[in-house]
């Protein structure tokens, strides 16, 4: 039972870290022209978009690598899943 509660809490923390990734890309109201990257949930990839330079939201990354690290969770999610599986002996 404790392992189940621990797993639920851990998944909630991971979800909190990646919440910005679920937002639609927002160019903001300014008129700049900056290429940025945003996570696309349908394709599970980071795609380029044009950012105006102000406001917008958290689904806005200067590089594709930054986007992938945060939204695809290549490092943190796999590590956490390994820990969960090891604890639950899955």
N, C-alpha and C positions, 0 to 999 in steps of 0.2 A: 504494500500500500504506500509506503514511504517513497519507494522508487517511482511509483506512478505520479505522486504529487510532485516530486522532484522533476520528473520529465515534463509535466504540464507547466511548471514554473519556468523551466529552462526554455521550452518552446515559446512561451510568452515573451521572454527576454529577447530571443532571436527575432521574433516577429516585430518587436518594438524597434530593433536595430534596422530593420528593412522596410518600415512603414512608408518612408518617402518614396520608395521604389514603386509603390502601388498608385502613386499620383500620376495624372496625365501631364505630359510635358507642358510647361507654361512659359511662353516667351517673355511675359511681362509687358508692361505698357510702354517701355522706352523704345526708341527707334534705332538702337545699335544693331550690329550685324556680327554676332559672335557664334561660331560653330561650337556647340556643346553636345553632350551625349545624355540620353535619357533611357531608362529601362522600359522595354516594351513587354508587357505581361503575356500578350498573346503568343509572341514568338520566343519568349524567354531569351531575349538578346538586348544588347545596348545599341541604340540607333542614334545617328546624328540628328540634330534639330537646330534651328536658329534661335538664339537667345538675344533679346533686345538690350540687355545690360543692367536691368534693375528689376527688383521684386522677383516674380516667378515663384518657384517652390523648391523643395528639396530634391526633386528628381531632375537634377541639373548638375552635370559633371564636366569638368574641363577636358578629361580624357576618357577614352573608352575603357582603359584599364581601371581607372577609379570607379567607373560605373559598375564594371563587372565585379570588382572586389566587394563593393557594398551590396549590390543587388543580386548577384548570382551566388554570393557567399562561398566562393571557391575555397577559402581557407577556413573561416569560422564555422560555417554550417557543417562541413564534412567532419571537422574536429569534434563538434558537439554531438553529431550523429554517432560517431565512433564511441564516444564516452557513454552515450545512452545505451547503445547496443552492448557494450562491454558490461555495464552495470546490470542490465536486464538479461544478460546472457542470451541475446537473440542470435 
